[in-house]
Amino acid sequence: MSGPDLVERDLRIIWHPATHFDDQERLPPVAISRASGCWLYDSDGRAILDAIASWWTSVHGHCAPRITAAITEAAGRLDHVMFAGFTHAAAVELGEALLAAAPPGYGRVFYADCGSAAVEIALKISFQARQLTGEAARTRFATLDNSYHGETLGALALCGSAIYRSTFAPLLMPALRLPAPAHPAHRRADAEDLELGADSPEADRAVALLEANAGELSALVVEPLVQCAGKMRMTGTGFYRRIAAAAQRLGIHVIADEIAVGFGRTGRLFASEWAGVRPDFLCLSKGLSGGVLPFSTVLIREGLDRPFRGGPERSFPHSHTFTG
């Protein structure tokens, strides 16, 4: 099938994400027929460097033989089974491997199918844990200016960028927005530069806001080190360490959104390791599956499952179709 024919059919029926209809006549989608390593190939065989790794997912390259072979074998043995009341070896083995690879202190994994869903799960567990432990006033979440956490309603409410949020503002819960320092993406930000964020005016103001609102905050949600969708804005290890320490001192959960920066994107398996932060929830996706499957997970600090024991009325009422 020719590329022009495919594009013409696409434009008649497909609604693409992050795309203006009015631009598509001038900038139609590029028809990709195959991929290998860091290269995409269009219908004419032209090679295109996938410099954004298809939205930061393809950390091992496209069509990595070991990954595609493993998925093919697994799909031929067990394609899918509902995860309420059932389990299977792949889910258990992956959970064990994730907990072994993560810093000490995590005790549970909860699976989902995308980054937004992982953030929603962390928000809901944090909120419900408060309701079950006599902290019903803690119903709000703190987030950073310029942040991005996904586009389901709960995650979208946390986004600092108005580009994503403003249209749907009447539907969204109010979040406490904290300032964040910005190291310009156009210059090299080395480790010493990034550490300076701890003493920045933004850090002082962020800590003051956390202290002033601690009694009503369930969690602080933060992208460690880099706000990727926020124009690759570097916030720094020192800043992250200071606000996370303040939150945990005040009894506020820390939710690290490592959807984009996890799995080696910053040079360590988890970006939080650079700052020595142990978040209460660690949200992972993108590089987790190498971009081959829509998949995500939340690592949950040991002990945070305790409030959910003691009867069916204390269970966590969350179930997506693809959760393991």
C-alpha positions as CSV (number, residue, x, y, z in Angstrom):
1,M,0.0,0.0,0.0
2,S,1.4,3.4,-1.0
3,G,2.1,6.0,1.6
4,P,-0.1,8.7,0.0
5,D,-3.1,6.3,-0.2
6,L,-2.7,5.4,3.5
7,V,-2.4,9.0,4.5
8,E,-5.5,9.9,2.5
9,R,-7.5,7.2,4.2
10,D,-6.1,8.2,7.6
11,L,-7.2,11.8,7.2
12,R,-10.8,10.7,6.5
13,I,-11.2,8.8,9.7
14,I,-8.4,9.1,12.3
15,W,-8.4,11.7,15.1
16,H,-4.7,12.0,16.1
17,P,-3.5,13.2,19.5
18,A,-1.8,16.6,19.9
19,T,-2.7,17.5,16.3
20,H,-4.7,20.4,14.8
21,F,-7.1,19.4,12.1
22,D,-6.4,22.6,10.2
23,D,-2.7,21.8,10.0
24,Q,-3.1,18.3,8.5
25,E,-3.5,19.4,4.9
26,R,-0.2,21.2,5.1
27,L,1.5,18.8,7.4
28,P,-0.1,15.4,6.9
29,P,1.0,12.4,9.1
30,V,4.1,10.5,7.9
31,A,3.2,6.9,7.0
32,I,5.6,4.5,8.8
33,S,5.9,1.0,7.5
34,R,8.6,-0.5,9.8
35,A,11.1,0.3,12.4
36,S,14.5,-1.0,13.7
37,G,16.8,0.3,16.4
38,C,16.6,4.1,16.5
39,W,15.2,4.3,12.9
40,L,11.7,4.6,11.5
41,Y,11.2,3.8,7.8
42,D,8.4,5.4,5.7
43,S,6.6,3.8,2.9
44,D,9.3,4.9,0.4
45,G,12.0,3.3,2.5
46,R,13.4,6.7,3.8
47,A,15.0,6.4,7.2
48,I,13.9,8.8,9.9
49,L,15.8,9.1,13.2
50,D,13.4,8.6,16.1
51,A,15.2,11.2,18.2
52,I,12.3,11.5,20.7
53,A,12.1,7.7,21.1
54,S,8.4,7.8,20.2
55,W,7.5,9.9,23.2
56,W,10.5,8.6,25.4
57,T,9.4,5.0,25.3
58,S,11.8,3.0,23.0
59,V,14.8,2.9,25.4
60,H,16.0,-0.4,23.8
61,G,15.3,0.6,20.2
62,H,12.4,-0.5,18.0
63,C,11.7,-4.1,17.3
64,A,14.5,-5.4,19.6
65,P,14.7,-9.1,18.8
66,R,14.9,-10.3,22.4
67,I,11.8,-8.3,23.4
68,T,9.6,-9.2,20.4
69,A,10.5,-12.9,20.7
70,A,9.6,-12.8,24.4
71,I,6.2,-11.1,23.7
72,T,5.5,-13.5,20.9
73,E,6.1,-16.5,23.1
74,A,4.1,-15.1,26.0
75,A,1.1,-14.2,23.8
76,G,1.0,-17.7,22.4
77,R,0.9,-19.2,25.9
78,L,-1.4,-16.8,27.7
79,D,-2.8,-13.7,26.0
80,H,-4.8,-12.1,28.8
81,V,-6.7,-13.0,32.0
82,M,-8.6,-10.7,34.3
83,F,-6.5,-9.9,37.3
84,A,-9.2,-9.8,39.9
85,G,-9.0,-13.3,41.5
86,F,-6.4,-14.6,39.1
87,T,-2.7,-14.4,38.7
88,H,0.1,-15.6,36.4
89,A,3.8,-16.2,36.4
90,A,4.7,-13.1,34.3
91,A,3.0,-10.7,36.6
92,V,4.5,-12.2,39.8
93,E,8.0,-12.4,38.3
94,L,7.9,-8.9,37.0
95,G,6.7,-7.6,40.4
96,E,9.5,-9.4,42.2
97,A,12.0,-8.0,39.7
98,L,10.8,-4.4,40.0
99,L,10.9,-4.6,43.8
100,A,14.4,-6.0,43.7
101,A,15.6,-3.3,41.3
102,A,14.0,-0.4,43.2
103,P,15.6,1.2,46.3
104,P,14.7,-0.6,49.5
105,G,11.3,0.1,51.2
106,Y,8.7,-0.8,48.6
107,G,6.3,-3.6,49.3
108,R,3.6,-3.7,46.6
109,V,3.2,-3.1,42.9
110,F,-0.1,-2.2,41.2
111,Y,-0.3,-2.6,37.4
112,A,-2.0,-0.4,34.8
113,D,-1.9,0.4,31.1
114,C,-0.6,3.9,30.8
115,G,1.2,6.7,32.7
116,S,-2.0,8.7,33.5
117,A,-3.6,5.6,35.0
118,A,-0.6,5.0,37.2
119,V,-0.8,8.6,38.5
120,E,-4.5,8.2,39.1
121,I,-3.9,5.0,41.1
122,A,-1.3,6.7,43.3
123,L,-3.7,9.6,43.9
124,K,-6.6,7.3,44.8
125,I,-4.5,5.1,47.2
126,S,-3.1,8.1,48.9
127,F,-6.5,9.7,49.3
128,Q,-8.3,6.5,50.5
129,A,-5.5,5.7,52.9
130,R,-6.2,9.1,54.6
131,Q,-10.0,8.4,54.8
132,L,-9.2,5.0,56.4
133,T,-6.8,6.4,59.0
134,G,-8.7,9.3,60.4
135,E,-7.1,12.0,58.2
136,A,-10.2,12.9,56.2
137,A,-9.2,16.5,56.0
138,R,-6.3,15.6,53.8
139,T,-8.1,15.8,50.4
140,R,-5.8,18.0,48.3
141,F,-2.7,17.4,46.2
142,A,0.4,19.7,45.7
143,T,2.1,19.9,42.3
144,L,4.7,22.0,40.6
145,D,4.3,24.9,38.1
146,N,5.0,23.8,34.5
147,S,4.4,20.1,35.4
148,Y,2.8,17.4,33.3
149,H,1.2,14.3,34.8
150,G,-1.2,13.0,32.2
151,E,-4.6,13.8,30.7
152,T,-7.1,11.8,32.6
153,L,-9.1,14.1,34.9
154,G,-7.2,13.5,38.1
155,A,-3.8,13.6,36.5
156,L,-4.8,16.6,34.3
157,A,-5.8,18.6,37.4
158,L,-2.1,18.4,38.5
159,C,-0.7,19.7,35.3
160,G,1.0,23.1,35.7
161,S,0.9,23.8,32.0
162,A,-2.4,25.6,31.0
163,I,-2.0,24.2,27.5
164,Y,-3.4,20.9,28.6
165,R,-5.5,22.1,31.6
166,S,-7.4,25.3,30.7
167,T,-10.1,23.9,28.4
168,F,-11.2,21.4,31.1
169,A,-10.7,23.6,34.2
170,P,-14.3,23.5,35.3
171,L,-14.1,19.7,35.6
172,L,-10.9,19.6,37.6
173,M,-10.1,19.4,41.4
174,P,-8.1,22.4,42.7
175,A,-4.4,21.6,43.3
176,L,-1.9,23.5,45.4
177,R,0.7,24.8,42.9
178,L,4.3,25.2,44.0
179,P,7.0,27.2,42.2
180,A,9.9,25.4,40.7
181,P,13.4,26.6,39.7
182,A,14.3,26.5,36.0
183,H,17.7,25.6,34.7
184,P,17.6,26.7,31.0
185,A,17.5,23.6,28.7
186,H,19.7,25.4,26.2
187,R,22.8,25.3,28.4
188,R,24.5,22.4,30.1
189,A,23.2,21.9,33.6
190,D,25.8,19.9,35.5
191,A,25.5,18.2,38.9
192,E,26.7,21.3,40.8
193,D,24.2,23.6,39.0
194,L,21.3,21.3,39.7
195,E,22.3,20.9,43.4
196,L,21.9,24.7,43.8
197,G,18.1,24.3,43.6
198,A,18.0,23.4,47.3
199,D,18.6,27.0,48.4
200,S,16.6,28.7,45.6
201,P,13.8,31.2,46.4
202,E,11.4,28.7,44.7
203,A,12.4,26.0,47.2
204,D,11.9,28.4,50.1
205,R,8.4,29.3,48.8
206,A,7.5,25.7,48.0
207,V,8.4,24.5,51.5
208,A,6.5,27.4,53.1
209,L,3.4,26.5,51.0
210,L,3.6,22.9,52.1
211,E,3.9,23.9,55.7
212,A,1.0,26.3,55.5
213,N,-1.3,23.7,53.9
214,A,0.0,20.5,55.4
215,G,-3.2,19.6,57.3
216,E,-5.2,19.4,54.0
217,L,-2.6,17.8,51.7
218,S,-2.7,14.1,51.0
219,A,0.4,14.0,48.7
220,L,3.0,16.0,46.8
221,V,3.2,14.9,43.1
222,V,6.5,15.7,41.4
223,E,8.5,14.8,38.2
224,P,12.0,14.3,39.6
225,L,14.7,16.4,38.0
226,V,13.2,17.0,34.6
227,Q,9.8,18.4,33.5
228,C,10.0,16.7,30.1
229,A,6.7,17.9,28.6
230,G,7.4,21.3,30.1
231,K,10.1,22.0,27.5
232,M,12.7,19.8,29.2
233,R,13.0,22.2,32.2
234,M,15.5,21.0,34.8
235,T,14.4,21.5,38.4
236,G,17.4,19.9,40.1
237,T,18.3,17.3,42.7
238,G,18.7,19.8,45.5
239,F,15.2,21.2,45.0
240,Y,13.6,17.8,44.8
241,R,15.4,16.5,47.9
242,R,14.4,19.6,49.9
243,I,10.7,19.6,49.0
244,A,10.4,15.8,49.3
245,A,12.0,15.9,52.8
246,A,9.7,18.7,53.8
247,A,6.6,16.8,52.6
248,Q,7.5,13.6,54.4
249,R,8.4,15.5,57.6
250,L,4.8,17.0,57.4
251,G,3.2,13.6,56.9
252,I,2.5,14.3,53.2
253,H,2.9,11.4,50.8
254,V,5.4,11.9,48.0
255,I,4.3,10.6,44.6
256,A,7.2,10.5,42.1
257,D,6.0,10.6,38.5
258,E,8.8,8.8,36.8
259,I,6.7,7.9,33.8
260,A,9.2,9.7,31.5
261,V,12.4,9.8,33.5
262,G,12.4,6.3,34.9
263,F,14.3,3.3,33.5
264,G,17.6,5.0,32.7
265,R,16.4,8.2,31.1
266,T,18.6,10.3,33.4
267,G,21.5,7.8,33.7
268,R,20.2,5.9,36.7
269,L,17.4,3.4,36.7
270,F,15.2,5.8,38.7
271,A,15.7,9.6,38.7
272,S,14.9,9.8,42.4
273,E,18.1,8.0,43.1
274,W,20.1,11.1,42.1
275,A,18.6,13.0,45.0
276,G,18.5,10.1,47.4
277,V,14.7,10.5,47.7
278,R,12.5,7.5,48.6
279,P,9.0,8.5,47.4
280,D,6.0,6.8,48.9
281,F,4.7,6.0,45.4
282,L,6.9,5.5,42.3
283,C,4.9,5.7,39.0
284,L,6.5,4.0,36.0
285,S,5.7,3.5,32.4
286,K,7.2,4.3,28.9
287,G,10.7,2.7,29.3
288,L,9.2,0.0,31.5
289,S,7.9,-1.8,28.4
290,G,10.4,-0.3,26.0
291,G,7.5,1.2,24.1
292,V,6.3,-2.2,22.9
293,L,3.2,-2.5,25.1
294,P,0.9,0.0,26.7
295,F,1.9,-0.7,30.3
296,S,2.6,1.0,33.6
297,T,2.9,0.3,37.3
298,V,3.0,2.0,40.7
299,L,5.5,0.9,43.3
300,I,4.0,1.5,46.8
301,R,5.9,1.9,50.0
302,E,5.9,-0.9,52.4
303,G,3.1,-0.6,55.0
304,L,0.8,1.7,52.9
305,D,-1.4,-1.3,52.2
306,R,-2.2,-1.8,55.9
307,P,-5.2,0.6,56.1
308,F,-6.9,-1.4,53.4
309,R,-7.1,-4.5,55.5
310,G,-9.9,-5.4,57.9
311,G,-13.0,-6.0,55.8
312,P,-14.4,-5.6,52.3
313,E,-15.5,-2.0,53.0
314,R,-11.8,-1.1,53.3
315,S,-10.7,-2.6,49.9
316,F,-9.4,-0.4,47.1
317,P,-12.3,-0.1,44.6
318,H,-10.2,0.4,41.5
319,S,-10.2,-1.9,38.4
320,H,-9.2,-1.2,34.8
321,T,-9.5,-4.0,32.3
322,F,-5.7,-4.2,31.7
323,T,-4.1,-4.2,35.2
324,G,-1.8,-7.2,35.0
